[in-house]
Amino acid sequence: MCLGFPGSLPVLNEMAFEHGMKVALALNCQIQNFTKFDRKHYFYPDLPKNYQISQYDLPLALAGGLKIKINPSTTLRIDGERSRTIKDREKTIPVKRVHLEEDAGKLIHEGEDSLVDYNRAGVPLLEIVTEPEIHSPDEAYEYLSELKAILKYLEVSDCDMEKGSLRCDANISLRLTGAEKLGTKTELKNMNSFKAVREALNYEIKRQTGILESGQKIIQETLLWDEVSAKTVAMRSKEEAMDYRYFPEPDLPGFVLTEEKIRVVKDNLPELPQALKQRFVRDYGLIEYDVEILAQEKRLADYFEACFKIYPQAKSISNWLIGPLSYELNSRNLDIQSLGLKPTELTTLISFVDQDKISNLSAKEVLTERLNSKKTIEEIIKEKDLLQVSDSGELSAIIDAVISANQKSVQDYSSGKANALMFLVGQVMRQSKGKANPKVAQEMLKEKLTNA
């Protein structure tokens, strides 16, 4: 924490520097062999020294890019003209620069008053700046989602936006049809979720469009997003870069980064989301939709692989992780690590379903009960008497009784009405109190009705 007391000198955080290199390499940026720090001057309550240690002309890294997928609902605008929607299109968002700087204080706005929390002032901050090539709020959302996944895979941040571990400021400008240059930009702040970023951008597009259509000019300013009113509120007029009066930080020397140092960091990068997605499709035969969800969280992807080693049924495991388990995680506001369910337990439950020992519905009930208690999967199944009846002898008596009691449905089936069979299966399930194996029951019903 830095409050700008006289005599305090800056010290570079080595871990922050290495984290910055990891992020830059993961974003395919060119790390600079020489980088330095600069003082960025501006006067605002969140800045105790009235200047911020940042990087100006020689940042840590330049010229990278991040691939995103544009979903079918995304509309592109190219050269000021509306283009058609393109399904499953990939686009690379150019990354202009990656640089290190110190964080400022946190402003807390309460009515007409503002409070300043200086606890994070002076803490290392990594800023990633894109080129103005994001053409819609949906693209911004996808870019942020992909970036968050990379940061979590690199383990450089927990990316908790509510705690300020990940923040997003969005610059937005509109270009008039036929114009070559972008219009005057505004900067949006105070967005604590990706959903808020998308909503704020959509609002600002409408606001700026209204101003331009009325013949007025956009004012370059910083705006706060107010989630309650769902509107942007003016914060301050935006200074031009030249007004910051950058000059080299005299208390921090420049840094030389050798090719050997860069290579060592690059060689130690973990598998990144894009590579993991490709491997999951190739090695496990999963569809892209499933892989996109599994790859969002590294721990979830690791959990999938741990389950696969125990029970090599990729699709079954994927279905459960994306479906029932994700539901439990979201409803309990937990991550996979905090859930307390071992891979051996989940695979045991999945195998029971795959082997038709219990129904899918019963398995979901077992999962919820397991997470609410310390009982084992087997104990819960036994206590609730959830094992399905697949014994032909036991089912035969139930089926005979159902056929005898439902002659009209039997006649309907014989006359070609397929729905009648499902009605009879339902009656078997009812008579067995849900314990009959529906697949076995259906096959036995078909056989008995055909031979009747």
C-alpha distance (Angstrom), angle and dihedral (degrees) to the residues before:
residue distance angle dihedral
M1 . . .
C2 3.81 . .
L3 3.79 125.1 .
G4 3.79 94.8 171.1
F5 3.79 97.2 -107.2
P6 3.84 114.6 174.9
G7 3.80 113.0 -93.0
S8 3.81 95.8 23.9
L9 3.80 111.5 131.0
P10 3.82 126.6 -163.0
V11 3.81 120.2 -111.2
L12 3.79 121.8 -164.4
N13 3.80 115.5 -119.5
E14 3.83 105.0 -131.2
M15 3.80 94.2 -159.3
A16 3.80 91.7 51.7
F17 3.80 89.2 51.3
E18 3.82 92.1 52.1
H19 3.79 91.2 45.2
G20 3.79 88.0 53.3
M21 3.80 90.8 52.7
K22 3.81 91.1 50.1
V23 3.79 92.6 51.7
A24 3.80 92.4 45.9
L25 3.81 92.1 51.4
A26 3.81 92.1 45.6
L27 3.81 87.9 54.5
N28 3.82 90.6 50.4
C29 3.80 92.3 -114.2
Q30 3.79 125.9 156.9
I31 3.79 107.9 -112.9
Q32 3.79 110.6 -141.3
N33 3.80 118.2 -122.8
F34 3.79 89.7 -140.9
T35 3.78 124.5 35.2
K36 3.79 134.1 168.1
F37 3.78 142.1 -176.9
D38 3.79 128.3 -115.4
R39 3.77 138.6 -165.9
K40 3.78 114.5 -113.1
H41 3.80 110.4 -161.4
Y42 3.76 124.5 -150.5
F43 3.77 135.1 134.2
Y44 3.77 117.4 -123.8
P45 3.83 134.2 129.5
D46 3.83 93.7 -109.2
L47 3.82 92.1 62.0
P48 3.85 112.5 72.3
K49 3.84 96.3 -173.3
N50 3.82 94.8 42.8
Y51 3.80 86.7 -123.3
Q52 3.79 133.5 69.7
I53 3.80 125.6 -142.8
S54 3.79 103.7 -125.3
Q55 3.81 140.2 137.3
Y56 3.78 122.0 -96.8
D57 3.80 122.8 164.8
L58 3.82 99.3 5.1
P59 3.81 106.6 41.7
L60 3.78 126.3 172.6
A61 3.81 95.2 -98.4
L62 3.80 142.2 1.3
A63 3.81 142.4 -166.8
G64 3.78 109.4 24.0
G65 3.77 136.3 138.7
L66 3.79 144.7 -150.9
K67 3.81 124.4 -146.8
I68 3.78 118.0 -135.5
K69 3.78 133.8 177.2
I70 3.77 117.5 -121.1
N71 3.79 109.9 -145.0
P72 3.82 122.7 -142.0
S73 3.82 92.9 -97.1
T74 3.79 92.3 60.6
T75 3.79 116.6 104.2
L76 3.79 117.3 -156.9
R77 3.78 126.2 -148.6
I78 3.76 114.1 -156.4
D79 3.82 122.4 -177.5
G80 3.76 90.7 -12.8
E81 3.80 94.1 -57.4
R82 3.79 127.3 109.3
S83 3.78 111.3 -113.2
R84 3.77 128.1 -162.9
T85 3.77 121.6 -90.2
I86 3.80 112.2 -95.0
K87 3.80 118.9 -150.7
D88 3.82 119.8 -129.6
R89 3.80 92.4 -9.3
E90 3.79 120.0 167.6
K91 3.76 119.7 -141.2
T92 3.78 131.7 -178.1
I93 3.79 114.5 -136.8
P94 3.83 106.1 -149.8
V95 3.80 114.5 -127.3
K96 3.80 109.4 -146.2
R97 3.79 99.0 -167.0
V98 3.79 146.8 -20.9
H99 3.79 116.7 -146.2
L100 3.79 141.3 165.7
E101 3.77 125.3 -125.6
E102 3.78 140.4 153.1
D103 3.77 120.1 -91.4
A104 3.78 122.1 -115.6
G105 3.79 126.8 -137.6
K106 3.78 122.9 -78.3
L107 3.78 118.7 -105.2
I108 3.79 115.6 -145.4
H109 3.79 113.7 -163.7
E110 3.80 118.2 -153.5
G111 3.77 114.0 174.3
E112 3.79 108.3 -60.7
D113 3.81 92.6 -15.7
S114 3.80 131.2 80.3
L115 3.80 126.9 -156.6
V116 3.81 125.4 -161.1
D117 3.81 123.7 -141.0
Y118 3.83 109.0 -162.2
N119 3.82 96.6 -176.8
R120 3.80 92.3 106.4
A121 3.82 97.0 38.7
G122 3.80 108.7 124.6
V123 3.81 94.7 15.8
P124 3.85 113.5 135.6
L125 3.78 113.8 -95.2
L126 3.80 128.5 -171.5
E127 3.79 114.9 -149.7
I128 3.81 122.3 -161.5
V129 3.79 115.2 -164.5
T130 3.81 123.1 -166.3
E131 3.77 128.9 -157.7
P132 3.84 115.0 -108.3
E133 3.80 91.6 -91.6
I134 3.81 100.6 113.9
H135 3.78 104.2 106.2
S136 3.80 104.2 -176.0
P137 3.81 142.0 22.8
D138 3.82 88.4 -110.2
E139 3.80 90.6 57.4
A140 3.80 89.5 49.7
Y141 3.81 89.6 52.4
E142 3.82 92.4 50.0
Y143 3.80 92.2 46.6
L144 3.80 92.1 51.7
S145 3.81 91.6 46.8
E146 3.81 92.3 52.4
L147 3.80 91.7 44.6
K148 3.80 92.1 50.3
A149 3.81 90.9 52.0
I150 3.81 91.1 52.1
L151 3.81 93.0 48.8
K152 3.80 91.2 50.7
Y153 3.81 92.8 46.8
L154 3.81 88.5 52.2
E155 3.83 89.2 48.1
V156 3.79 91.5 -135.5
S157 3.82 94.0 126.2
D158 3.78 140.8 9.8
C159 3.83 86.2 -135.6
D160 3.80 92.9 -140.5
M161 3.80 102.4 163.2
E162 3.79 93.5 -170.2
K163 3.81 89.2 60.5
G164 3.81 93.0 43.2
S165 3.81 94.5 -112.0
L166 3.79 88.1 127.9
R167 3.78 122.6 28.1
C168 3.76 134.9 174.8
D169 3.79 129.9 -155.9
A170 3.79 112.7 -173.6
N171 3.79 125.1 -155.6
I172 3.78 114.1 -158.6
S173 3.78 133.5 -175.6
L174 3.79 134.3 164.1
R175 3.77 126.2 -136.8
L176 3.77 120.0 -146.3
T177 3.79 115.8 -123.2
G178 3.80 108.8 -86.7
A179 3.81 94.4 13.5
E180 3.81 119.6 124.8
K181 3.79 98.9 -153.0
L182 3.77 129.7 60.4
G183 3.77 116.8 -110.9
T184 3.80 129.1 -115.2
K185 3.79 111.3 -53.2
T186 3.77 132.9 -136.6
E187 3.81 125.3 -158.9
L188 3.79 121.1 -133.5
K189 3.80 122.2 -151.4
N190 3.82 139.6 168.5
M191 3.82 96.2 56.8
N192 3.79 110.2 144.1
S193 3.80 99.8 -177.6
F194 3.80 139.2 33.0
K195 3.80 87.9 -114.1
A196 3.81 88.8 56.8
V197 3.81 90.2 50.3
R198 3.79 90.8 54.0
E199 3.81 93.2 46.1
A200 3.81 93.1 46.6
L201 3.80 92.1 50.2
N202 3.80 92.0 48.5
Y203 3.80 90.2 50.8
E204 3.80 93.3 47.1
I205 3.81 91.7 49.5
K206 3.80 89.6 55.4
R207 3.82 92.2 44.4
Q208 3.80 94.7 49.9
T209 3.80 91.9 43.2
G210 3.80 90.0 55.2
I211 3.81 92.0 49.5
L212 3.81 93.7 49.0
E213 3.80 93.8 45.1
S214 3.81 89.5 53.6
G215 3.81 89.8 55.5
Q216 3.81 96.0 -109.5
K217 3.80 128.8 126.5
I218 3.79 129.3 -111.0
I219 3.82 114.4 -115.5
Q220 3.80 115.1 -136.5
E221 3.79 103.2 -123.8
T222 3.78 146.0 133.9
L223 3.79 114.7 -102.7
L224 3.80 132.1 -164.1
W225 3.79 120.3 -141.2
D226 3.80 111.6 -129.1
E227 3.81 108.1 -158.2
V228 3.79 93.5 -169.2
S229 3.80 95.4 58.1
A230 3.84 93.0 26.0
K231 3.81 89.5 -132.1
T232 3.79 138.7 113.2
V233 3.81 117.5 -111.5
A234 3.82 124.8 -157.4
M235 3.82 113.0 -107.9
R236 3.80 105.8 171.1
S237 3.80 141.1 -32.8
K238 3.79 110.3 -89.0
E239 3.78 118.4 -113.8
E240 3.80 121.1 -137.3
A241 3.80 117.4 -114.7
M242 3.82 91.7 -105.5
D243 3.80 90.5 59.6
Y244 3.80 91.3 65.1
R245 3.83 89.9 71.7
Y246 3.79 95.2 -142.9
F247 3.78 118.4 -159.6
P248 3.84 132.5 160.9
E249 3.81 115.7 -76.8
P250 3.84 102.8 -111.5
D251 3.82 94.3 -159.4
L252 3.82 95.9 56.4
P253 3.82 120.9 58.1
G254 3.80 122.6 -142.5
F255 3.81 118.3 -93.1
V256 3.79 129.1 -129.5
L257 3.80 115.3 -148.1
T258 3.79 112.3 -162.9
E259 3.79 123.0 -149.2
E260 3.80 87.7 -116.5
K261 3.82 91.8 57.2
I262 3.80 91.2 47.8
R263 3.83 91.1 48.4
V264 3.82 92.5 51.2
V265 3.82 91.7 52.5
K266 3.81 91.3 45.6
D267 3.81 93.4 49.4
N268 3.80 90.3 53.5
L269 3.79 96.6 52.3
P270 3.81 113.2 122.0
E271 3.79 123.9 -125.3
L272 3.80 106.5 -71.8
P273 3.83 127.4 -140.5
Q274 3.81 96.9 -98.8
A275 3.80 92.7 51.0
L276 3.80 91.1 45.6
K277 3.82 91.8 51.4
Q278 3.79 91.5 52.1
R279 3.81 91.1 48.4
F280 3.81 93.5 48.7
V281 3.81 91.0 52.3
R282 3.81 92.3 45.2
D283 3.80 101.4 40.6
Y284 3.79 102.8 31.0
G285 3.80 101.2 30.4
L286 3.80 92.9 -127.0
I287 3.79 121.8 157.7
E288 3.79 118.8 -111.1
Y289 3.81 93.5 -111.4
D290 3.81 91.7 59.2
V291 3.78 92.6 43.7
E292 3.81 92.6 51.7
I293 3.81 90.1 57.6
L294 3.81 96.3 42.4
A295 3.80 92.5 48.5
Q296 3.81 94.8 53.3
E297 3.80 90.1 82.7
K298 3.81 120.2 37.1
R299 3.80 91.5 -152.2
L300 3.80 91.1 54.2
A301 3.81 90.8 50.5
D302 3.81 90.0 48.6
Y303 3.80 90.1 48.9
F304 3.81 89.8 52.7
E305 3.79 91.2 53.6
A306 3.80 91.8 46.7
C307 3.81 89.0 53.7
F308 3.81 92.2 46.7
K309 3.80 91.5 55.4
I310 3.80 88.7 57.4
Y311 3.80 98.7 38.1
P312 3.83 113.5 16.0
Q313 3.80 98.3 -151.6
A314 3.80 102.6 116.9
K315 3.81 99.1 -179.4
S316 3.81 94.6 48.1
I317 3.81 91.9 49.3
S318 3.79 92.2 45.3
N319 3.81 91.8 50.6
W320 3.79 91.3 52.9
L321 3.80 95.3 45.5
I322 3.79 92.8 48.5
G323 3.81 94.5 40.6
P324 3.83 125.0 30.0
L325 3.80 97.1 10.2
S326 3.81 93.9 48.9
Y327 3.80 88.5 49.6
E328 3.80 90.4 54.5
L329 3.81 91.8 46.5
N330 3.79 93.2 50.8
S331 3.80 95.9 43.5
R332 3.81 90.9 50.2
N333 3.82 94.1 39.3
L334 3.81 90.9 -128.3
D335 3.79 136.5 130.4
I336 3.79 123.6 -128.0
Q337 3.79 92.6 -97.8
S338 3.80 93.2 54.2
L339 3.80 94.9 45.2
G340 3.80 93.9 81.1
L341 3.81 96.9 -140.6
K342 3.80 114.5 133.9
P343 3.82 119.4 -140.9
T344 3.82 88.5 -120.5
E345 3.80 89.9 59.2
L346 3.79 95.7 49.3
T347 3.80 93.4 45.5
T348 3.80 90.0 50.1
L349 3.79 89.5 54.8
I350 3.81 93.2 45.3
S351 3.80 92.1 49.2
F352 3.83 90.6 53.1
V353 3.81 88.9 55.3
D354 3.81 93.9 45.1
Q355 3.81 90.5 50.2
D356 3.82 90.7 49.2
K357 3.79 91.3 -119.1
I358 3.81 90.5 128.9
S359 3.78 132.3 12.0
N360 3.78 123.6 -105.6
L361 3.80 90.0 -113.9
S362 3.79 91.8 52.0
A363 3.80 90.7 48.2
K364 3.81 90.9 57.2
E365 3.79 88.4 51.5
V366 3.81 89.6 50.7
L367 3.82 91.7 49.8
T368 3.80 92.7 53.0
E369 3.81 91.6 46.6
R370 3.81 91.4 48.6
L371 3.82 91.6 52.9
N372 3.80 90.7 48.6
S373 3.80 94.8 49.6
K374 3.79 144.0 27.4
K375 3.80 93.2 -114.0
T376 3.80 120.5 122.0
I377 3.80 123.7 -114.3
E378 3.80 90.9 -109.4
E379 3.81 93.2 49.2
I380 3.80 92.5 52.3
I381 3.81 92.9 48.6
K382 3.80 90.9 49.7
E383 3.82 95.0 45.4
K384 3.79 92.9 49.3
D385 3.82 92.7 40.8
L386 3.81 91.4 -130.1
L387 3.81 101.1 152.8
Q388 3.79 110.1 122.7
V389 3.78 121.4 -120.7
S390 3.80 108.6 -118.4
D391 3.80 97.8 153.8
S392 3.82 107.1 120.2
G393 3.78 93.1 -147.7
E394 3.79 94.1 54.7
L395 3.80 93.2 42.5
S396 3.80 93.5 46.2
A397 3.78 92.9 65.9
I398 3.81 92.1 49.0
I399 3.82 92.1 47.6
D400 3.81 92.7 48.9
A401 3.79 89.8 52.6
V402 3.83 91.7 49.2
I403 3.82 92.3 49.2
S404 3.78 91.3 48.8
A405 3.81 92.6 50.1
N406 3.82 96.6 45.0
Q407 3.82 106.9 47.3
K408 3.81 93.8 148.9
S409 3.82 91.4 58.5
V410 3.81 89.1 46.4
Q411 3.82 89.6 54.3
D412 3.83 90.9 46.1
Y413 3.80 90.3 53.6
S414 3.80 91.3 48.1
S415 3.82 89.1 53.4
G416 3.82 91.3 55.0
K417 3.80 103.6 -93.2
A418 3.83 102.5 141.7
N419 3.81 93.7 -170.6
A420 3.78 89.6 66.6
L421 3.80 89.9 68.6
M422 3.81 92.0 56.2
F423 3.80 89.6 49.8
L424 3.79 89.8 54.3
V425 3.82 91.1 47.9
G426 3.79 87.7 52.8
Q427 3.79 90.2 52.6
V428 3.81 90.3 51.6
M429 3.81 89.7 51.7
R430 3.79 89.5 49.0
Q431 3.80 93.9 49.6
S432 3.82 90.9 48.0
K433 3.81 91.1 47.0
G434 3.80 90.6 -118.3
K435 3.79 95.0 -54.6
A436 3.81 99.0 107.0
N437 3.78 116.2 103.3
P438 3.83 100.5 -114.6
K439 3.80 94.1 -151.6
V440 3.80 93.3 52.1
A441 3.80 91.1 42.0
Q442 3.81 91.8 53.0
E443 3.81 93.3 49.4
M444 3.80 92.4 47.8
L445 3.81 91.1 47.7
K446 3.80 91.1 51.7
E447 3.78 91.1 49.8
K448 3.80 94.5 48.1
L449 3.81 93.8 45.1
T450 3.79 92.6 47.2
N451 3.79 92.9 50.3
A452 3.80 94.6 41.2
